[in-house]
């Protein structure tokens, strides 16, 4: 995708994201119709998006004209914004920011697709780091999938709605994870192990998204604790290990990357 389009998409998403996150953090009416738990989680997400997500896409967009690694970082940021605002658009109770959520979702999704489909980068990575990344992505996909499937099947067996539903109509996060994130993790891992071009391109993008989202989940847990909302220490510990490990794997993979241009 041409650099001026990256700048334009980034600028609009950053401005809309700034409006959405500041409103979520400072305006008590934004999440007025959401549960206490959901409000705490969305505010935790807002804080990470504001302090890490928005700066990341701005800096990586600025550097992307001269750095292929920065373009991969930018795509990872777009993946994070796509996932985050899909969950906001489909899960948060309707509020005055609905069109903002949909706008960010659309721009980040098509920005990511546009850059993926037009990339001419030929990425290679250190063999040992590629294997470590493939193992990490496989374990992440399988463990997240198993966690949500167990929760859902337990509910089906007992006939009791899962606690995560919290009075909402459906399990949006679980649908996104099982339908998008888990298959993406396993497919990327497979392509990496097969040394396919798309494995080397998708891996750094996916790693950035996982690291950002994991950080957001830890922020959600902190906000839940501050608001006196009960949560699963087991799940919190799982995501803490997943996030810290993911940040380490992401840093190692990016350091070991070499990028050329296809002829």
C-alpha positions as CSV (number, residue, x, y, z in Angstrom):
1,X,0.0,0.0,0.0
2,X,1.3,3.5,-0.9
3,X,2.8,5.4,2.0
4,X,0.4,8.3,1.7
5,X,-2.5,5.9,2.2
6,X,-0.8,4.5,5.3
7,X,-0.4,8.0,6.7
8,X,-4.1,8.8,6.0
9,X,-5.5,5.6,7.4
10,X,-3.3,5.9,10.5
11,X,-4.2,9.6,11.1
12,X,-7.9,8.9,10.9
13,X,-7.7,5.8,13.2
14,X,-5.5,7.7,15.7
15,X,-8.0,10.6,15.9
16,X,-11.0,8.3,16.2
17,X,-9.2,6.1,18.7
18,X,-8.3,9.1,20.8
19,X,-11.9,10.2,20.9
20,X,-13.1,6.7,21.8
21,X,-10.6,5.9,24.5
22,X,-10.7,9.3,26.2
23,X,-14.5,9.1,26.2
24,X,-14.4,5.6,27.7
25,X,-11.9,6.6,30.4
26,X,-13.3,10.1,31.3
27,X,-17.0,10.1,30.4
28,X,-19.0,8.0,32.9
29,X,-22.0,7.9,30.5
30,X,-20.1,6.0,27.8
31,X,-20.5,2.6,29.4
32,X,-23.6,3.5,31.5
33,X,-25.6,0.6,30.1
34,X,-22.8,-2.0,30.5
35,X,-22.2,-4.3,33.4
36,X,-19.6,-3.4,36.0
37,X,-17.3,-6.1,34.8
38,X,-17.6,-5.2,31.2
39,X,-17.1,-1.5,32.0
40,X,-13.9,-2.3,33.9
41,X,-12.6,-4.5,31.0
42,X,-13.4,-1.9,28.3
43,X,-11.7,0.9,30.4
44,X,-8.6,-1.4,30.8
45,X,-8.6,-1.9,27.0
46,X,-9.0,1.9,26.4
47,X,-6.0,2.7,28.6
48,X,-3.7,0.3,26.6
49,X,-5.1,1.5,23.3
50,X,-4.5,5.1,24.2
51,X,-1.0,4.7,25.7
52,X,0.4,1.9,23.5
53,X,-1.8,1.1,20.6
54,X,-2.2,4.6,19.1
55,X,1.5,5.6,19.6
56,X,2.6,2.3,18.0
57,X,0.6,2.8,14.8
58,X,1.7,6.5,14.5
59,X,5.4,5.7,15.0
60,X,5.4,2.6,12.8
61,X,3.5,4.5,10.1
62,X,6.1,7.3,10.2
63,X,9.0,4.9,9.9
64,X,7.3,2.6,7.3
65,X,8.5,4.7,4.3
66,X,12.1,3.5,5.0
67,X,11.6,0.4,7.1
68,X,9.9,-2.9,6.1
69,X,10.0,-4.0,9.8
70,X,8.0,-0.9,10.7
71,X,5.4,-1.8,8.1
72,X,5.0,-5.2,9.7
73,X,4.7,-3.5,13.1
74,X,2.0,-1.3,11.6
75,X,0.1,-4.3,10.3
76,X,0.3,-5.8,13.7
77,X,-1.2,-2.6,15.1
78,X,-4.0,-2.8,12.5
79,X,-4.7,-6.4,13.5
80,X,-5.0,-5.2,17.1
81,X,-7.4,-2.3,16.2
82,X,-9.5,-4.7,14.1
83,X,-9.9,-7.2,16.9
84,X,-10.4,-4.5,19.6
85,X,-13.1,-2.5,17.7
86,X,-14.9,-5.6,16.4
87,X,-15.4,-6.6,20.0
88,X,-16.5,-3.0,20.9
89,X,-18.9,-2.7,18.0
90,X,-20.5,-6.1,18.6
91,X,-20.3,-6.3,22.4
92,X,-20.5,-2.9,24.1
93,X,-24.0,-1.7,24.7
94,X,-25.1,0.9,22.1
95,X,-23.7,4.3,22.9
96,X,-22.9,7.6,21.1
97,X,-19.5,6.1,19.9
98,X,-21.0,3.3,17.9
99,X,-20.1,4.8,14.5
100,X,-16.6,5.5,15.8
101,X,-16.2,1.8,16.7
102,X,-17.5,0.7,13.3
103,X,-15.3,3.3,11.5
104,X,-12.1,2.1,13.3
105,X,-13.0,-1.5,12.6
106,X,-13.5,-0.9,8.9
107,X,-10.4,1.3,8.4
108,X,-8.1,-1.0,10.4
109,X,-9.4,-4.2,8.7
110,X,-9.1,-2.8,5.1
111,X,-5.8,-1.1,6.0
112,X,-4.4,-4.4,7.1
113,X,-5.8,-6.3,4.1
114,X,-4.5,-3.6,1.7
115,X,-1.0,-3.8,3.1
116,X,-1.0,-7.6,3.2
117,X,-2.2,-8.0,-0.4
118,X,0.3,-5.5,-1.8
119,X,3.4,-6.2,0.2
120,X,6.5,-7.0,-1.8
121,X,8.6,-7.8,1.2
122,X,10.4,-11.1,1.4
123,X,10.8,-11.9,5.0
124,X,13.2,-14.4,6.5
125,X,13.9,-15.2,10.1
126,X,16.5,-17.1,12.2
127,X,15.6,-20.8,12.0
128,X,15.7,-21.4,15.8
129,X,13.6,-18.3,16.4
130,X,11.1,-19.4,13.8
131,X,10.7,-22.8,15.5
132,X,10.2,-21.1,18.9
133,X,7.6,-18.8,17.4
134,X,5.8,-21.7,15.8
135,X,5.7,-23.6,19.1
136,X,4.5,-20.5,20.9
137,X,1.7,-19.8,18.3
138,X,0.6,-23.4,18.4
139,X,0.4,-23.6,22.2
140,X,-1.3,-20.2,22.3
141,X,-4.0,-21.3,19.8
142,X,-4.6,-24.7,21.4
143,X,-4.7,-23.4,25.0
144,X,-7.0,-20.4,24.2
145,X,-9.2,-22.7,22.1
146,X,-9.4,-25.4,24.8
147,X,-10.1,-22.8,27.5
148,X,-13.1,-21.4,25.7
149,X,-14.4,-24.7,24.4
150,X,-14.4,-26.2,27.9
151,X,-16.3,-23.2,29.2
152,X,-18.9,-23.5,26.4
153,X,-19.3,-27.3,26.7
154,X,-19.6,-27.1,30.5
155,X,-22.4,-24.7,30.0
156,X,-24.1,-27.0,27.4
157,X,-23.8,-30.0,29.8
158,X,-25.1,-28.2,32.9
159,X,-27.6,-26.0,31.1
160,X,-26.3,-23.0,33.0
161,X,-25.2,-20.0,30.9
162,X,-21.5,-19.4,31.2
163,X,-20.4,-16.7,33.7
164,X,-18.7,-14.8,31.0
165,X,-22.0,-14.1,29.3
166,X,-22.9,-11.6,32.1
167,X,-26.4,-10.9,30.8
168,X,-25.3,-10.1,27.3
169,X,-26.8,-11.9,24.3
170,X,-23.8,-14.0,23.1
171,X,-20.1,-14.7,23.6
172,X,-18.5,-12.2,21.2
173,X,-14.9,-12.5,22.5
174,X,-15.1,-16.3,22.4
175,X,-16.5,-16.2,18.9
176,X,-13.7,-13.9,17.7
177,X,-11.0,-16.0,19.4
178,X,-12.4,-19.4,18.2
179,X,-13.3,-18.2,14.7
180,X,-10.4,-15.9,13.9
181,X,-7.5,-15.9,16.4
182,X,-7.1,-19.6,17.0
183,X,-7.2,-20.6,13.3
184,X,-4.8,-17.7,12.5
185,X,-2.3,-18.9,15.2
186,X,-2.4,-22.5,14.0
187,X,-2.2,-21.6,10.3
188,X,0.7,-19.2,10.8
189,X,2.6,-21.8,12.9
190,X,2.1,-24.4,10.1
191,X,3.3,-22.0,7.4
192,X,6.4,-21.1,9.5
193,X,7.3,-24.7,10.0
194,X,6.9,-25.3,6.2
195,X,9.1,-22.2,5.6
196,X,6.4,-20.6,3.5
197,X,6.6,-16.9,2.6
198,X,3.3,-16.1,4.3
199,X,4.4,-17.7,7.5
200,X,7.2,-15.2,7.8
201,X,4.9,-12.3,7.0
202,X,2.0,-13.3,9.2
203,X,4.1,-14.3,12.2
204,X,5.4,-10.8,13.2
205,X,2.0,-9.3,12.5
206,X,0.2,-11.9,14.7
207,X,2.9,-11.6,17.5
208,X,2.4,-7.8,17.8
209,X,-1.4,-8.3,18.0
210,X,-1.0,-11.0,20.7
211,X,1.4,-8.9,22.7
212,X,-0.8,-5.8,22.6
213,X,-4.0,-7.7,23.4
214,X,-2.3,-9.6,26.2
215,X,-1.2,-6.3,27.7
216,X,-4.7,-5.0,27.4
217,X,-6.1,-8.1,29.2
218,X,-3.7,-7.5,32.1
219,X,-4.9,-3.9,32.2
220,X,-8.5,-5.2,32.2
221,X,-7.7,-7.4,35.2
222,X,-6.2,-4.4,37.1
223,X,-9.3,-2.3,36.4
224,X,-11.6,-5.2,37.6
225,X,-9.6,-5.5,40.8
226,X,-9.8,-1.7,41.4
227,X,-13.6,-1.8,40.9
228,X,-14.0,-4.8,43.1
229,X,-15.1,-7.2,40.3
230,X,-14.3,-10.8,40.9
231,X,-12.3,-12.6,38.2
232,X,-10.5,-15.9,37.6
233,X,-7.0,-15.9,39.0
234,X,-6.3,-18.9,36.8
235,X,-7.2,-17.1,33.6
236,X,-5.4,-14.0,34.8
237,X,-2.2,-16.0,35.4
238,X,-2.6,-17.8,32.1
239,X,-2.8,-14.5,30.2
240,X,0.1,-13.0,32.2
241,X,2.4,-15.9,31.2
242,X,1.1,-15.7,27.6
243,X,1.7,-12.0,27.4
244,X,5.2,-11.9,29.0
245,X,6.3,-14.9,26.9
246,X,4.7,-13.3,23.8
247,X,6.6,-10.1,24.2
248,X,9.9,-12.0,24.5
249,X,9.1,-14.1,21.4
250,X,8.1,-11.0,19.5
251,X,11.3,-9.2,20.3
252,X,13.4,-12.2,19.4
253,X,11.6,-12.8,16.1
254,X,11.9,-9.1,15.0
255,X,15.6,-9.0,15.9
256,X,16.2,-12.1,13.9
257,X,14.3,-11.0,10.8
258,X,16.0,-10.1,7.5
259,X,13.8,-8.5,4.8
260,X,14.4,-8.2,1.1
261,X,12.1,-7.2,-1.8
262,X,10.7,-9.7,-4.3
263,X,12.0,-9.3,-7.8
